[in-house]
Amino acid sequence: MFAKLKDDQLTTTQQTFHRCPGGGWPLFCVREGVPTESALEHASNLLSCVHYVAQQAADGPATGMAKALWTVMHMVEAANAIVDASVERAGE
């Protein structure tokens, strides 16, 4: 099932992500009403960047590995939120 239909176009629902340590408050969110096609294209672009960063980290020296892994983690989290916002939760 997909997100809400607005003007005959599928759009995202709001989806928060990246909870802050300590309080668990979400720091970022995918906005409601973004055309699903655009949102999923952006998620695909993020995942392409993740692939590149992961490949560079695997092929390169271990000195930058921690930063590369943090980058991968945050980009995957953002892409996941975009996909989740593009799919309506059951029962909504």
N, C-alpha and C positions, 0 to 999 in steps of 0.2 A: 504494500500500500504506500502511496506517495503522500507528500505533504499537501497542504491546503490548496484548493483551486481558487485562483483569484483572476478574474477577467479572462477565463478560459486558459489560464496558464498555471502550471504547477509551481508552487513557491515553497520556500523553506519555512519551518517553524523555528522558534527561538531555541537555541541549544547552548547551554553554558559549558565551559571547559576550563581546564587548568586551575585547579583548586590551590589556593595559597596554603603553605604549611602553617600549622598552628590553629587556624580558625576554620579552614576548609571552605572559605568563601571563593566563589568562582571569579576569576580575574578577567576572562574573556568570554564572548558569546558570538554565535552566529546569529545574525539578525533575522527576524521573521519577515517574510515577504520578498526575499531574494528569489529571482527565477531559478528553479531547480537546475535547469541546464547550465546556467552560468556558474552556480555554486559547485556543481559536480566537475565542471571544467577546471575550476580553481583547485579543487581537491586533487584532481589528476596532476595538475602542475606542481602542487606541493609534493606529491608522491614521487614525481620525476626528480625533483630536487633532493628528496630524501635518498633516492637510489644513487644519485651522483655523490652526495656527501658520504654515504656508507661505503661506496666503492673506493673513494679517495682515502677514507680512513683505513680501509682494509689493505690497500696497496701502498700506503705511505708509512712514514715513521710513526712509532707509538707515541711520540711527544704530544701530538694534538688530539689523541684519541678521546680524552674525556670531553673536550669541547665538541668534537664531532658527534659523540653519543648524545650529549644534551641537545644538540641541534636536531638530530634525528628524532629523539623522543618528543620534542615540542612540535615539530612539523607533522609527525604522525598523529599526535593528539589533535592538532588543528584539522587535519584532513578527516580524521574520524568524526569529529564534531560536525563538519560540513556534511558528510554522508548521513550521519544520524539526523541532522536537521532536514535532510531531503527526503527522509522516510518517516511517514506518520506513525506514531506509536499506536498499537492496537487499542481500540476503544475510544479514540478521540474523534 
